[in-house]
Amino acid sequence: MKAIITVVGKDTVGIFAKVSNFIADHNVNIDGVSQTVLDDTFCMIMSVDVAKCTIPFGEFAESIKEAGERNGLAIHAMHEDIFNSMHRI
């Protein structure tokens, strides 16, 4: 199963490391990453494979959101099918 993770927040050192470590701790594989810094805002989108995630996807999505809040980031994870449906014209 594929998922999309978005990360937005004030640019600080180590954002990518924190997010990727969290993902790796749950046995989720990163398939692709796009990131940029706009003024002082860090923006990243990741395509990940959650097929071997150590916890159910809903729990993973809530956990990564809470981890983001603790670090001053807005992090959202959604199933790739939902992401694609939301962005279809």
Biopython code that builds the backbone (N, CA, C, O; Angstrom):
import numpy as np
from Bio.PDB.StructureBuilder import StructureBuilder

atoms = [
    (1, "MET", "N", (0.840, -1.178, 0.000)),
    (1, "MET", "CA", (0.000, 0.000, 0.000)),
    (1, "MET", "C", (0.882, 1.237, 0.000)),
    (1, "MET", "O", (1.856, 1.322, 0.748)),
    (2, "LYS", "N", (0.534, 2.178, -0.833)),
    (2, "LYS", "CA", (1.275, 3.433, -0.928)),
    (2, "LYS", "C", (0.530, 4.524, -0.169)),
    (2, "LYS", "O", (-0.692, 4.483, -0.027)),
    (3, "ALA", "N", (1.302, 5.508, 0.318)),
    (3, "ALA", "CA", (0.721, 6.657, 1.013)),
    (3, "ALA", "C", (1.521, 7.896, 0.651)),
    (3, "ALA", "O", (2.650, 7.816, 0.166)),
    (4, "ILE", "N", (0.904, 9.040, 0.899)),
    (4, "ILE", "CA", (1.533, 10.336, 0.682)),
    (4, "ILE", "C", (1.634, 11.029, 2.032)),
    (4, "ILE", "O", (0.661, 11.092, 2.784)),
    (5, "ILE", "N", (2.817, 11.548, 2.331)),
    (5, "ILE", "CA", (3.037, 12.295, 3.569)),
    (5, "ILE", "C", (3.445, 13.708, 3.186)),
    (5, "ILE", "O", (4.348, 13.902, 2.371)),
    (6, "THR", "N", (2.774, 14.698, 3.780)),
    (6, "THR", "CA", (3.152, 16.090, 3.563)),
    (6, "THR", "C", (3.646, 16.677, 4.885)),
    (6, "THR", "O", (3.139, 16.358, 5.960)),
    (7, "VAL", "N", (4.648, 17.541, 4.768)),
    (7, "VAL", "CA", (5.254, 18.182, 5.944)),
    (7, "VAL", "C", (5.408, 19.670, 5.641)),
    (7, "VAL", "O", (5.994, 20.046, 4.626)),
    (8, "VAL", "N", (4.882, 20.512, 6.524)),
    (8, "VAL", "CA", (5.008, 21.959, 6.367)),
    (8, "VAL", "C", (5.312, 22.561, 7.732)),
    (8, "VAL", "O", (4.701, 22.186, 8.733)),
    (9, "GLY", "N", (6.257, 23.493, 7.769)),
    (9, "GLY", "CA", (6.573, 24.178, 9.020)),
    (9, "GLY", "C", (7.727, 25.143, 8.850)),
    (9, "GLY", "O", (8.328, 25.240, 7.781)),
    (10, "LYS", "N", (8.021, 25.848, 9.915)),
    (10, "LYS", "CA", (9.156, 26.774, 9.916)),
    (10, "LYS", "C", (10.431, 25.978, 9.661)),
    (10, "LYS", "O", (10.653, 24.934, 10.274)),
    (11, "ASP", "N", (11.259, 26.474, 8.757)),
    (11, "ASP", "CA", (12.493, 25.768, 8.410)),
    (11, "ASP", "C", (13.461, 25.757, 9.582)),
    (11, "ASP", "O", (13.828, 26.809, 10.104)),
    (12, "THR", "N", (13.869, 24.576, 9.988)),
    (12, "THR", "CA", (14.874, 24.394, 11.034)),
    (12, "THR", "C", (15.776, 23.225, 10.635)),
    (12, "THR", "O", (15.442, 22.443, 9.746)),
    (13, "VAL", "N", (16.893, 23.125, 11.292)),
    (13, "VAL", "CA", (17.835, 22.039, 11.023)),
    (13, "VAL", "C", (17.221, 20.710, 11.471)),
    (13, "VAL", "O", (16.680, 20.613, 12.572)),
    (14, "GLY", "N", (17.307, 19.698, 10.622)),
    (14, "GLY", "CA", (16.956, 18.336, 11.011)),
    (14, "GLY", "C", (15.534, 17.889, 10.752)),
    (14, "GLY", "O", (15.150, 16.805, 11.189)),
    (15, "ILE", "N", (14.733, 18.690, 10.052)),
    (15, "ILE", "CA", (13.349, 18.260, 9.807)),
    (15, "ILE", "C", (13.318, 16.951, 9.031)),
    (15, "ILE", "O", (12.633, 16.009, 9.430)),
    (16, "PHE", "N", (14.049, 16.886, 7.934)),
    (16, "PHE", "CA", (14.039, 15.655, 7.135)),
    (16, "PHE", "C", (14.498, 14.461, 7.965)),
    (16, "PHE", "O", (13.919, 13.379, 7.872)),
    (17, "ALA", "N", (15.529, 14.654, 8.772)),
    (17, "ALA", "CA", (16.054, 13.563, 9.603)),
    (17, "ALA", "C", (15.002, 13.082, 10.602)),
    (17, "ALA", "O", (14.821, 11.878, 10.779)),
    (18, "LYS", "N", (14.311, 14.010, 11.250)),
    (18, "LYS", "CA", (13.285, 13.625, 12.229)),
    (18, "LYS", "C", (12.159, 12.841, 11.572)),
    (18, "LYS", "O", (11.732, 11.806, 12.084)),
    (19, "VAL", "N", (11.682, 13.336, 10.441)),
    (19, "VAL", "CA", (10.570, 12.670, 9.759)),
    (19, "VAL", "C", (11.010, 11.308, 9.222)),
    (19, "VAL", "O", (10.301, 10.317, 9.396)),
    (20, "SER", "N", (12.157, 11.252, 8.580)),
    (20, "SER", "CA", (12.605, 9.972, 8.011)),
    (20, "SER", "C", (12.927, 8.954, 9.101)),
    (20, "SER", "O", (12.696, 7.760, 8.907)),
    (21, "ASN", "N", (13.450, 9.392, 10.230)),
    (21, "ASN", "CA", (13.692, 8.460, 11.341)),
    (21, "ASN", "C", (12.381, 7.906, 11.887)),
    (21, "ASN", "O", (12.283, 6.714, 12.178)),
    (22, "PHE", "N", (11.377, 8.762, 12.026)),
    (22, "PHE", "CA", (10.064, 8.307, 12.491)),
    (22, "PHE", "C", (9.511, 7.253, 11.535)),
    (22, "PHE", "O", (9.012, 6.210, 11.957)),
    (23, "ILE", "N", (9.610, 7.548, 10.243)),
    (23, "ILE", "CA", (9.103, 6.631, 9.226)),
    (23, "ILE", "C", (9.848, 5.298, 9.288)),
    (23, "ILE", "O", (9.225, 4.237, 9.256)),
    (24, "ALA", "N", (11.164, 5.346, 9.375)),
    (24, "ALA", "CA", (11.973, 4.125, 9.438)),
    (24, "ALA", "C", (11.679, 3.318, 10.695)),
    (24, "ALA", "O", (11.677, 2.088, 10.656)),
    (25, "ASP", "N", (11.429, 4.005, 11.816)),
    (25, "ASP", "CA", (11.106, 3.305, 13.063)),
    (25, "ASP", "C", (9.837, 2.474, 12.942)),
    (25, "ASP", "O", (9.621, 1.554, 13.730)),
    (26, "HIS", "N", (8.996, 2.789, 11.964)),
    (26, "HIS", "CA", (7.747, 2.046, 11.758)),
    (26, "HIS", "C", (7.810, 1.151, 10.517)),
    (26, "HIS", "O", (6.781, 0.693, 10.020)),
    (27, "ASN", "N", (9.029, 0.908, 10.024)),
    (27, "ASN", "CA", (9.281, 0.019, 8.895)),
    (27, "ASN", "C", (8.555, 0.466, 7.614)),
    (27, "ASN", "O", (8.088, -0.356, 6.826)),
    (28, "VAL", "N", (8.477, 1.780, 7.435)),
    (28, "VAL", "CA", (7.877, 2.358, 6.237)),
    (28, "VAL", "C", (9.020, 2.795, 5.320)),
    (28, "VAL", "O", (9.987, 3.410, 5.767)),
    (29, "ASN", "N", (8.896, 2.470, 4.036)),
    (29, "ASN", "CA", (9.949, 2.774, 3.080)),
    (29, "ASN", "C", (9.613, 4.026, 2.276)),
    (29, "ASN", "O", (8.487, 4.172, 1.801)),
    (30, "ILE", "N", (10.575, 4.925, 2.122)),
    (30, "ILE", "CA", (10.396, 6.139, 1.332)),
    (30, "ILE", "C", (10.679, 5.813, -0.129)),
    (30, "ILE", "O", (11.768, 5.351, -0.471)),
    (31, "ASP", "N", (9.682, 6.060, -0.995)),
    (31, "ASP", "CA", (9.839, 5.807, -2.427)),
    (31, "ASP", "C", (10.284, 7.050, -3.186)),
    (31, "ASP", "O", (10.980, 6.943, -4.196)),
    (32, "GLY", "N", (9.889, 8.231, -2.708)),
    (32, "GLY", "CA", (10.246, 9.465, -3.391)),
    (32, "GLY", "C", (10.025, 10.659, -2.484)),
    (32, "GLY", "O", (9.172, 10.641, -1.596)),
    (33, "VAL", "N", (10.815, 11.703, -2.729)),
    (33, "VAL", "CA", (10.740, 12.914, -1.898)),
    (33, "VAL", "C", (10.898, 14.141, -2.780)),
    (33, "VAL", "O", (11.719, 14.170, -3.696)),
    (34, "SER", "N", (10.096, 15.151, -2.483)),
    (34, "SER", "CA", (10.279, 16.470, -3.067)),
    (34, "SER", "C", (10.189, 17.458, -1.920)),
    (34, "SER", "O", (9.244, 17.424, -1.131)),
    (35, "GLN", "N", (11.179, 18.340, -1.830)),
    (35, "GLN", "CA", (11.158, 19.321, -0.744)),
    (35, "GLN", "C", (11.713, 20.643, -1.231)),
    (35, "GLN", "O", (12.512, 20.709, -2.166)),
    (36, "THR", "N", (11.260, 21.698, -0.561)),
    (36, "THR", "CA", (11.750, 23.034, -0.877)),
    (36, "THR", "C", (11.589, 23.907, 0.356)),
    (36, "THR", "O", (10.884, 23.552, 1.301)),
    (37, "VAL", "N", (12.243, 25.034, 0.328)),
    (37, "VAL", "CA", (12.082, 26.039, 1.369)),
    (37, "VAL", "C", (11.611, 27.314, 0.677)),
    (37, "VAL", "O", (12.293, 27.847, -0.199)),
    (38, "LEU", "N", (10.443, 27.795, 1.080)),
    (38, "LEU", "CA", (9.878, 29.029, 0.550)),
    (38, "LEU", "C", (9.966, 30.071, 1.650)),
    (38, "LEU", "O", (9.303, 29.954, 2.680)),
    (39, "ASP", "N", (10.790, 31.094, 1.429)),
    (39, "ASP", "CA", (11.104, 32.060, 2.484)),
    (39, "ASP", "C", (11.624, 31.275, 3.690)),
    (39, "ASP", "O", (12.711, 30.702, 3.623)),
    (40, "ASP", "N", (10.876, 31.239, 4.775)),
    (40, "ASP", "CA", (11.302, 30.513, 5.975)),
    (40, "ASP", "C", (10.455, 29.266, 6.228)),
    (40, "ASP", "O", (10.468, 28.714, 7.328)),
    (41, "THR", "N", (9.718, 28.825, 5.204)),
    (41, "THR", "CA", (8.806, 27.698, 5.369)),
    (41, "THR", "C", (9.323, 26.465, 4.643)),
    (41, "THR", "O", (9.583, 26.496, 3.440)),
    (42, "PHE", "N", (9.467, 25.381, 5.397)),
    (42, "PHE", "CA", (9.895, 24.093, 4.853)),
    (42, "PHE", "C", (8.660, 23.364, 4.343)),
    (42, "PHE", "O", (7.658, 23.270, 5.052)),
    (43, "CYS", "N", (8.724, 22.844, 3.105)),
    (43, "CYS", "CA", (7.618, 22.101, 2.505)),
    (43, "CYS", "C", (8.170, 20.805, 1.902)),
    (43, "CYS", "O", (9.143, 20.819, 1.148)),
    (44, "MET", "N", (7.529, 19.692, 2.250)),
    (44, "MET", "CA", (8.001, 18.409, 1.724)),
    (44, "MET", "C", (6.806, 17.506, 1.456)),
    (44, "MET", "O", (5.824, 17.509, 2.197)),
    (45, "ILE", "N", (6.913, 16.734, 0.381)),
    (45, "ILE", "CA", (5.938, 15.699, 0.083)),
    (45, "ILE", "C", (6.718, 14.411, -0.160)),
    (45, "ILE", "O", (7.729, 14.401, -0.862)),
    (46, "MET", "N", (6.228, 13.329, 0.433)),
    (46, "MET", "CA", (6.899, 12.040, 0.309)),
    (46, "MET", "C", (5.901, 10.993, -0.173)),
    (46, "MET", "O", (4.746, 10.974, 0.251)),
    (47, "SER", "N", (6.358, 10.141, -1.047)),
    (47, "SER", "CA", (5.609, 8.947, -1.422)),
    (47, "SER", "C", (6.256, 7.799, -0.654)),
    (47, "SER", "O", (7.468, 7.599, -0.731)),
    (48, "VAL", "N", (5.447, 7.050, 0.082)),
    (48, "VAL", "CA", (5.985, 5.983, 0.921)),
    (48, "VAL", "C", (5.219, 4.686, 0.709)),
    (48, "VAL", "O", (4.067, 4.688, 0.273)),
    (49, "ASP", "N", (5.881, 3.581, 1.026)),
    (49, "ASP", "CA", (5.261, 2.258, 0.983)),
    (49, "ASP", "C", (5.012, 1.829, 2.421)),
    (49, "ASP", "O", (5.954, 1.621, 3.186)),
    (50, "VAL", "N", (3.742, 1.695, 2.786)),
    (50, "VAL", "CA", (3.380, 1.347, 4.161)),
    (50, "VAL", "C", (2.943, -0.111, 4.300)),
    (50, "VAL", "O", (2.361, -0.489, 5.317)),
    (51, "ALA", "N", (3.221, -0.928, 3.289)),
    (51, "ALA", "CA", (2.794, -2.330, 3.306)),
    (51, "ALA", "C", (3.349, -3.099, 4.504)),
    (51, "ALA", "O", (2.690, -4.001, 5.021)),
    (52, "LYS", "N", (4.551, -2.747, 4.947)),
    (52, "LYS", "CA", (5.180, -3.465, 6.061)),
    (52, "LYS", "C", (5.208, -2.642, 7.347)),
    (52, "LYS", "O", (5.991, -2.927, 8.254)),
    (53, "CYS", "N", (4.351, -1.620, 7.425)),
    (53, "CYS", "CA", (4.293, -0.764, 8.611)),
    (53, "CYS", "C", (3.993, -1.614, 9.850)),
    (53, "CYS", "O", (3.179, -2.536, 9.799)),
    (54, "THR", "N", (4.648, -1.297, 10.942)),
    (54, "THR", "CA", (4.534, -2.088, 12.175)),
    (54, "THR", "C", (3.231, -1.844, 12.926)),
    (54, "THR", "O", (2.917, -2.579, 13.862)),
    (55, "ILE", "N", (2.462, -0.820, 12.532)),
    (55, "ILE", "CA", (1.178, -0.526, 13.171)),
    (55, "ILE", "C", (0.143, -0.262, 12.073)),
    (55, "ILE", "O", (0.519, 0.019, 10.935)),
    (56, "PRO", "N", (-1.149, -0.348, 12.393)),
    (56, "PRO", "CA", (-2.166, -0.060, 11.376)),
    (56, "PRO", "C", (-2.004, 1.362, 10.825)),
    (56, "PRO", "O", (-1.567, 2.264, 11.539)),
    (57, "PHE", "N", (-2.363, 1.554, 9.535)),
    (57, "PHE", "CA", (-2.124, 2.835, 8.882)),
    (57, "PHE", "C", (-2.789, 3.997, 9.606)),
    (57, "PHE", "O", (-2.173, 5.053, 9.748)),
    (58, "GLY", "N", (-4.008, 3.840, 10.062)),
    (58, "GLY", "CA", (-4.695, 4.925, 10.775)),
    (58, "GLY", "C", (-3.928, 5.361, 12.012)),
    (58, "GLY", "O", (-3.836, 6.553, 12.306)),
    (59, "GLU", "N", (-3.380, 4.397, 12.731)),
    (59, "GLU", "CA", (-2.575, 4.695, 13.918)),
    (59, "GLU", "C", (-1.266, 5.386, 13.526)),
    (59, "GLU", "O", (-0.816, 6.311, 14.202)),
    (60, "PHE", "N", (-0.662, 4.927, 12.429)),
    (60, "PHE", "CA", (0.560, 5.552, 11.930)),
    (60, "PHE", "C", (0.298, 7.013, 11.562)),
    (60, "PHE", "O", (1.075, 7.896, 11.927)),
    (61, "ALA", "N", (-0.806, 7.269, 10.832)),
    (61, "ALA", "CA", (-1.139, 8.631, 10.404)),
    (61, "ALA", "C", (-1.344, 9.538, 11.614)),
    (61, "ALA", "O", (-0.880, 10.679, 11.615)),
    (62, "GLU", "N", (-2.028, 9.047, 12.637)),
    (62, "GLU", "CA", (-2.258, 9.852, 13.840)),
    (62, "GLU", "C", (-0.942, 10.083, 14.594)),
    (62, "GLU", "O", (-0.697, 11.182, 15.090)),
    (63, "SER", "N", (-0.107, 9.063, 14.678)),
    (63, "SER", "CA", (1.170, 9.175, 15.392)),
    (63, "SER", "C", (2.119, 10.168, 14.729)),
    (63, "SER", "O", (2.780, 10.950, 15.412)),
    (64, "ILE", "N", (2.185, 10.136, 13.396)),
    (64, "ILE", "CA", (3.099, 11.059, 12.717)),
    (64, "ILE", "C", (2.563, 12.492, 12.808)),
    (64, "ILE", "O", (3.338, 13.446, 12.870)),
    (65, "LYS", "N", (1.233, 12.635, 12.816)),
    (65, "LYS", "CA", (0.644, 13.967, 13.004)),
    (65, "LYS", "C", (1.007, 14.519, 14.380)),
    (65, "LYS", "O", (1.392, 15.682, 14.502)),
    (66, "GLU", "N", (0.885, 13.688, 15.416)),
    (66, "GLU", "CA", (1.228, 14.109, 16.779)),
    (66, "GLU", "C", (2.717, 14.417, 16.908)),
    (66, "GLU", "O", (3.096, 15.374, 17.585)),
    (67, "ALA", "N", (3.562, 13.615, 16.266)),
    (67, "ALA", "CA", (5.009, 13.871, 16.290)),
    (67, "ALA", "C", (5.312, 15.215, 15.636)),
    (67, "ALA", "O", (6.171, 15.960, 16.106)),
    (68, "GLY", "N", (4.611, 15.517, 14.562)),
    (68, "GLY", "CA", (4.787, 16.801, 13.903)),
    (68, "GLY", "C", (4.399, 17.960, 14.810)),
    (68, "GLY", "O", (5.113, 18.959, 14.894)),
    (69, "GLU", "N", (3.263, 17.821, 15.489)),
    (69, "GLU", "CA", (2.807, 18.883, 16.391)),
    (69, "GLU", "C", (3.825, 19.147, 17.500)),
    (69, "GLU", "O", (4.046, 20.294, 17.887)),
    (70, "ARG", "N", (4.436, 18.091, 18.003)),
    (70, "ARG", "CA", (5.458, 18.252, 19.045)),
    (70, "ARG", "C", (6.684, 19.008, 18.532)),
    (70, "ARG", "O", (7.426, 19.606, 19.312)),
    (71, "ASN", "N", (6.887, 18.976, 17.219)),
    (71, "ASN", "CA", (8.043, 19.638, 16.605)),
    (71, "ASN", "C", (7.662, 20.893, 15.825)),
    (71, "ASN", "O", (8.469, 21.411, 15.054)),
    (72, "GLY", "N", (6.448, 21.382, 16.019)),
    (72, "GLY", "CA", (6.018, 22.598, 15.341)),
    (72, "GLY", "C", (5.781, 22.434, 13.855)),
    (72, "GLY", "O", (5.925, 23.391, 13.095)),
    (73, "LEU", "N", (5.416, 21.221, 13.425)),
    (73, "LEU", "CA", (5.198, 20.924, 12.020)),
    (73, "LEU", "C", (3.780, 20.420, 11.782)),
    (73, "LEU", "O", (3.183, 19.792, 12.656)),
    (74, "ALA", "N", (3.253, 20.692, 10.615)),
    (74, "ALA", "CA", (1.989, 20.100, 10.194)),
    (74, "ALA", "C", (2.337, 18.914, 9.299)),
    (74, "ALA", "O", (2.812, 19.091, 8.177)),
    (75, "ILE", "N", (2.099, 17.706, 9.802)),
    (75, "ILE", "CA", (2.404, 16.493, 9.041)),
    (75, "ILE", "C", (1.104, 15.722, 8.840)),
    (75, "ILE", "O", (0.364, 15.465, 9.789)),
    (76, "HIS", "N", (0.841, 15.358, 7.585)),
    (76, "HIS", "CA", (-0.366, 14.605, 7.257)),
    (76, "HIS", "C", (0.020, 13.403, 6.409)),
    (76, "HIS", "O", (0.832, 13.512, 5.489)),
    (77, "ALA", "N", (-0.566, 12.262, 6.726)),
    (77, "ALA", "CA", (-0.353, 11.047, 5.942)),
    (77, "ALA", "C", (-1.713, 10.577, 5.444)),
    (77, "ALA", "O", (-2.669, 10.491, 6.214)),
    (78, "MET", "N", (-1.792, 10.274, 4.159)),
    (78, "MET", "CA", (-3.040, 9.748, 3.622)),
    (78, "MET", "C", (-2.751, 8.680, 2.584)),
    (78, "MET", "O", (-1.723, 8.700, 1.907)),
    (79, "HIS", "N", (-3.679, 7.752, 2.479)),
    (79, "HIS", "CA", (-3.569, 6.683, 1.504)),
    (79, "HIS", "C", (-3.451, 7.309, 0.120)),
    (79, "HIS", "O", (-4.123, 8.299, -0.167)),
    (80, "GLU", "N", (-2.618, 6.754, -0.729)),
    (80, "GLU", "CA", (-2.370, 7.302, -2.060)),
    (80, "GLU", "C", (-3.646, 7.414, -2.889)),
    (80, "GLU", "O", (-3.794, 8.370, -3.650)),
    (81, "ASP", "N", (-4.572, 6.463, -2.761)),
    (81, "ASP", "CA", (-5.820, 6.518, -3.527)),
    (81, "ASP", "C", (-6.659, 7.737, -3.140)),
    (81, "ASP", "O", (-7.270, 8.368, -4.003)),
    (82, "ILE", "N", (-6.690, 8.068, -1.849)),
    (82, "ILE", "CA", (-7.435, 9.236, -1.399)),
    (82, "ILE", "C", (-6.761, 10.504, -1.919)),
    (82, "ILE", "O", (-7.429, 11.420, -2.399)),
    (83, "PHE", "N", (-5.437, 10.549, -1.820)),
    (83, "PHE", "CA", (-4.691, 11.699, -2.338)),
    (83, "PHE", "C", (-4.982, 11.910, -3.821)),
    (83, "PHE", "O", (-5.263, 13.029, -4.250)),
    (84, "ASN", "N", (-4.915, 10.839, -4.597)),
    (84, "ASN", "CA", (-5.157, 10.948, -6.045)),
    (84, "ASN", "C", (-6.584, 11.387, -6.345)),
    (84, "ASN", "O", (-6.809, 12.190, -7.251)),
    (85, "SER", "N", (-7.544, 10.869, -5.594)),
    (85, "SER", "CA", (-8.943, 11.253, -5.812)),
    (85, "SER", "C", (-9.161, 12.720, -5.499)),
    (85, "SER", "O", (-9.923, 13.390, -6.197)),
    (86, "MET", "N", (-8.510, 13.232, -4.466)),
    (86, "MET", "CA", (-8.659, 14.635, -4.077)),
    (86, "MET", "C", (-8.084, 15.581, -5.129)),
    (86, "MET", "O", (-8.531, 16.721, -5.252)),
    (87, "HIS", "N", (-7.102, 15.113, -5.880)),
    (87, "HIS", "CA", (-6.395, 15.989, -6.806)),
    (87, "HIS", "C", (-6.684, 15.686, -8.271)),
    (87, "HIS", "O", (-5.936, 16.107, -9.154)),
    (88, "ARG", "N", (-7.757, 14.963, -8.530)),
    (88, "ARG", "CA", (-8.176, 14.686, -9.899)),
    (88, "ARG", "C", (-9.111, 15.788, -10.357)),
    (88, "ARG", "O", (-9.997, 16.207, -9.613)),
    (89, "ILE", "N", (-8.920, 16.248, -11.558)),
    (89, "ILE", "CA", (-9.791, 17.316, -12.102)),
    (89, "ILE", "C", (-10.950, 16.699, -12.846)),
    (89, "ILE", "O", (-11.796, 17.419, -13.378)),
]
sb = StructureBuilder()
sb.init_structure("model")
sb.init_model(0)
sb.init_chain("A")
sb.init_seg("    ")
for serial, (resi, resn, name, xyz) in enumerate(atoms, 1):
    if name == "N":
        sb.init_residue(resn, " ", resi, " ")
    sb.init_atom(name, np.array(xyz, "f"), 0.0, 1.0, " ", f" {name:<3s}", serial, name[0])
structure = sb.get_structure()
